[in-house]
Amino acid sequence: MWGRPIPILRLDSNLPKLWGGSVSLLRQFQDRIRVFSLDISPDLPSTVTGDLRDYSYAHLRELGWPKPDLILFSPPCTTFSIASCGTHWYPPNQYGVRTPKTDKCRDMIEVVKSGLDIISTAYEINHRLNWIMENPRGILRKILHTPTLRIPDNLYNDLEHITEWYCMWKDEDRRAKPTDLWGFFPSFNDKFRPRGECRNYRYDADGQIIGTSPCGNYHASARRGAKTGTQGVHARNGISTNAARSLIPRQLSKAVFEAAMWE
């Protein structure tokens, strides 16, 4: 989807998003920036519908993708979730290396590799490129730059990593959902203020919450099997359950975008 940029957010702001998902990081800004998005689902509003593994940076450029200022990459988290790790992953070996158990998991690893390869090529061309890969805290953080999933050297050398808890942004989203952000974001210096860590609740013998969390108990209690938290989010307003669960808080979206718009 292409919008007419406005000067305050820089006239030449090109903001591609690989594997666009719900395009949640962009949902507040699609009328003010130029966006190129790719997603495998035909039900989502993407510029191109297709499998990321079938594309290279050169191919995307041929399709009209301009040289980017910021790339946002959101690989599907299903096979990297802690909740499904027993299904999709073997236990770590004696060296701590994890290997995939299912074809679906192996496919998703290839998706991540393809996205990182595209980012690597874009970064070679533009060393001012900001890029972010996001995924809920889980198995992906344990396999990055291991034999299971190597990060291209040019990205690894400058790699940054922070973890944001959704509840700390005091948005309409009341989930805790700690989420990893990896990438290279020099423009965030002095502009992006991480909100710090929260923590999961502790419970007494009667199942009552003990004490207060750093977010002031803003996030809902969501013990395994509960109907709250991410497991309690379902389809709404024409958005599928998976897409609704992947939405990123508006305040976090706004902070990421505004920090990336360097002078």
FILONU-566754 format. One record per residue (C-alpha): x, y, z. Coordinates in steps of 0.5 Angstrom, whole numbers, plus 500, padded with zeros to 3 digits. Layout:
N
+------+-------+-----+
! east ! north !  up !
+------+-------+-----+
!    X !     Y !   Z !
...
+------+-------+-----+
This chain:
263
+------+-------+-----+
! east ! north !  up !
+------+-------+-----+
!  500 !   500 ! 500 !
!  503 !   507 ! 498 !
!  501 !   513 ! 501 !
!  503 !   520 ! 500 !
!  509 !   522 ! 505 !
!  509 !   529 ! 509 !
!  515 !   533 ! 510 !
!  515 !   532 ! 518 !
!  516 !   525 ! 517 !
!  521 !   526 ! 511 !
!  519 !   526 ! 504 !
!  523 !   520 ! 502 !
!  521 !   515 ! 507 !
!  521 !   508 ! 504 !
!  519 !   503 ! 509 !
!  519 !   496 ! 507 !
!  516 !   491 ! 511 !
!  518 !   483 ! 510 !
!  513 !   478 ! 511 !
!  508 !   484 ! 513 !
!  503 !   480 ! 518 !
!  498 !   485 ! 520 !
!  503 !   490 ! 518 !
!  502 !   492 ! 526 !
!  508 !   497 ! 526 !
!  506 !   501 ! 521 !
!  498 !   501 ! 522 !
!  499 !   508 ! 524 !
!  503 !   511 ! 519 !
!  501 !   508 ! 512 !
!  498 !   515 ! 510 !
!  504 !   518 ! 511 !
!  510 !   514 ! 509 !
!  511 !   510 ! 502 !
!  510 !   502 ! 504 !
!  512 !   496 ! 501 !
!  510 !   490 ! 504 !
!  510 !   482 ! 503 !
!  506 !   477 ! 506 !
!  504 !   470 ! 504 !
!  497 !   470 ! 506 !
!  492 !   473 ! 500 !
!  487 !   475 ! 506 !
!  492 !   481 ! 508 !
!  493 !   488 ! 505 !
!  500 !   487 ! 502 !
!  503 !   490 ! 496 !
!  506 !   483 ! 494 !
!  503 !   476 ! 496 !
!  508 !   471 ! 496 !
!  513 !   466 ! 500 !
!  519 !   470 ! 502 !
!  523 !   464 ! 500 !
!  522 !   466 ! 493 !
!  524 !   473 ! 493 !
!  531 !   476 ! 493 !
!  533 !   483 ! 494 !
!  534 !   484 ! 487 !
!  527 !   481 ! 485 !
!  524 !   486 ! 490 !
!  527 !   492 ! 487 !
!  525 !   489 ! 480 !
!  518 !   489 ! 483 !
!  518 !   497 ! 485 !
!  521 !   496 ! 492 !
!  525 !   503 ! 493 !
!  532 !   503 ! 497 !
!  529 !   503 ! 504 !
!  530 !   507 ! 510 !
!  528 !   502 ! 515 !
!  526 !   494 ! 514 !
!  521 !   491 ! 519 !
!  521 !   484 ! 519 !
!  516 !   479 ! 523 !
!  517 !   472 ! 522 !
!  511 !   468 ! 524 !
!  512 !   466 ! 531 !
!  508 !   459 ! 532 !
!  514 !   455 ! 531 !
!  518 !   459 ! 536 !
!  513 !   459 ! 541 !
!  515 !   456 ! 548 !
!  508 !   454 ! 548 !
!  510 !   449 ! 542 !
!  517 !   448 ! 543 !
!  516 !   441 ! 545 !
!  512 !   440 ! 538 !
!  517 !   443 ! 534 !
!  524 !   442 ! 537 !
!  528 !   437 ! 540 !
!  532 !   438 ! 547 !
!  538 !   442 ! 546 !
!  544 !   437 ! 545 !
!  550 !   437 ! 550 !
!  553 !   443 ! 546 !
!  546 !   447 ! 547 !
!  545 !   447 ! 540 !
!  537 !   446 ! 538 !
!  535 !   442 ! 532 !
!  528 !   443 ! 529 !
!  523 !   437 ! 529 !
!  518 !   438 ! 524 !
!  518 !   440 ! 517 !
!  514 !   446 ! 519 !
!  519 !   449 ! 524 !
!  524 !   447 ! 518 !
!  520 !   452 ! 513 !
!  520 !   457 ! 518 !
!  527 !   457 ! 519 !
!  528 !   458 ! 512 !
!  523 !   464 ! 512 !
!  528 !   467 ! 517 !
!  534 !   466 ! 513 !
!  531 !   469 ! 507 !
!  529 !   475 ! 511 !
!  536 !   476 ! 514 !
!  539 !   475 ! 507 !
!  535 !   480 ! 504 !
!  536 !   485 ! 510 !
!  544 !   483 ! 509 !
!  544 !   485 ! 502 !
!  540 !   492 ! 503 !
!  545 !   493 ! 509 !
!  551 !   493 ! 504 !
!  548 !   498 ! 500 !
!  546 !   503 ! 505 !
!  550 !   503 ! 512 !
!  545 !   508 ! 514 !
!  539 !   503 ! 514 !
!  535 !   501 ! 520 !
!  532 !   494 ! 521 !
!  528 !   491 ! 526 !
!  526 !   483 ! 526 !
!  521 !   482 ! 532 !
!  519 !   476 ! 535 !
!  516 !   474 ! 542 !
!  521 !   472 ! 547 !
!  522 !   464 ! 545 !
!  526 !   459 ! 541 !
!  528 !   464 ! 536 !
!  533 !   468 ! 541 !
!  536 !   461 ! 543 !
!  538 !   459 ! 536 !
!  540 !   466 ! 533 !
!  547 !   465 ! 531 !
!  548 !   458 ! 532 !
!  549 !   452 ! 527 !
!  541 !   452 ! 526 !
!  541 !   459 ! 524 !
!  547 !   463 ! 522 !
!  546 !   471 ! 522 !
!  550 !   474 ! 516 !
!  556 !   477 ! 518 !
!  555 !   484 ! 516 !
!  549 !   484 ! 520 !
!  552 !   480 ! 526 !
!  557 !   485 ! 527 !
!  553 !   491 ! 528 !
!  547 !   487 ! 531 !
!  543 !   490 ! 537 !
!  538 !   487 ! 541 !
!  533 !   489 ! 546 !
!  526 !   486 ! 549 !
!  520 !   490 ! 550 !
!  514 !   488 ! 555 !
!  507 !   490 ! 552 !
!  504 !   492 ! 558 !
!  510 !   497 ! 560 !
!  507 !   501 ! 554 !
!  500 !   502 ! 558 !
!  497 !   501 ! 551 !
!  490 !   498 ! 550 !
!  493 !   492 ! 549 !
!  494 !   489 ! 557 !
!  498 !   483 ! 555 !
!  505 !   482 ! 558 !
!  508 !   479 ! 552 !
!  515 !   480 ! 552 !
!  518 !   481 ! 545 !
!  525 !   481 ! 542 !
!  527 !   486 ! 537 !
!  534 !   485 ! 534 !
!  537 !   489 ! 529 !
!  541 !   495 ! 527 !
!  538 !   502 ! 529 !
!  543 !   507 ! 530 !
!  537 !   513 ! 529 !
!  534 !   510 ! 536 !
!  540 !   513 ! 540 !
!  537 !   519 ! 544 !
!  530 !   518 ! 541 !
!  527 !   511 ! 543 !
!  526 !   510 ! 550 !
!  526 !   502 ! 552 !
!  521 !   501 ! 558 !
!  524 !   496 ! 561 !
!  523 !   489 ! 564 !
!  516 !   487 ! 567 !
!  515 !   480 ! 570 !
!  510 !   474 ! 570 !
!  506 !   474 ! 577 !
!  508 !   470 ! 583 !
!  502 !   466 ! 586 !
!  500 !   464 ! 593 !
!  498 !   457 ! 595 !
!  491 !   459 ! 593 !
!  492 !   462 ! 586 !
!  492 !   469 ! 588 !
!  497 !   474 ! 586 !
!  503 !   476 ! 590 !
!  505 !   483 ! 590 !
!  506 !   488 ! 584 !
!  509 !   488 ! 578 !
!  513 !   493 ! 575 !
!  508 !   495 ! 570 !
!  503 !   496 ! 576 !
!  499 !   490 ! 575 !
!  497 !   493 ! 568 !
!  498 !   487 ! 565 !
!  492 !   481 ! 566 !
!  494 !   475 ! 570 !
!  495 !   469 ! 564 !
!  497 !   463 ! 567 !
!  498 !   457 ! 562 !
!  491 !   455 ! 560 !
!  488 !   461 ! 562 !
!  483 !   465 ! 558 !
!  487 !   472 ! 559 !
!  493 !   474 ! 556 !
!  495 !   472 ! 548 !
!  491 !   466 ! 549 !
!  485 !   469 ! 550 !
!  486 !   474 ! 544 !
!  481 !   472 ! 538 !
!  479 !   474 ! 532 !
!  475 !   481 ! 532 !
!  473 !   487 ! 527 !
!  475 !   482 ! 521 !
!  482 !   481 ! 524 !
!  484 !   473 ! 524 !
!  486 !   470 ! 531 !
!  493 !   470 ! 529 !
!  493 !   477 ! 526 !
!  490 !   480 ! 533 !
!  495 !   476 ! 537 !
!  501 !   479 ! 533 !
!  498 !   486 ! 534 !
!  504 !   491 ! 537 !
!  502 !   496 ! 542 !
!  500 !   503 ! 538 !
!  505 !   507 ! 543 !
!  511 !   502 ! 541 !
!  509 !   502 ! 534 !
!  509 !   510 ! 534 !
!  516 !   510 ! 538 !
!  519 !   505 ! 533 !
!  517 !   509 ! 527 !
!  519 !   516 ! 530 !
!  526 !   514 ! 532 !
!  527 !   511 ! 526 !
!  526 !   518 ! 522 !
!  533 !   521 ! 522 !
!  535 !   528 ! 520 !
+------+-------+-----+
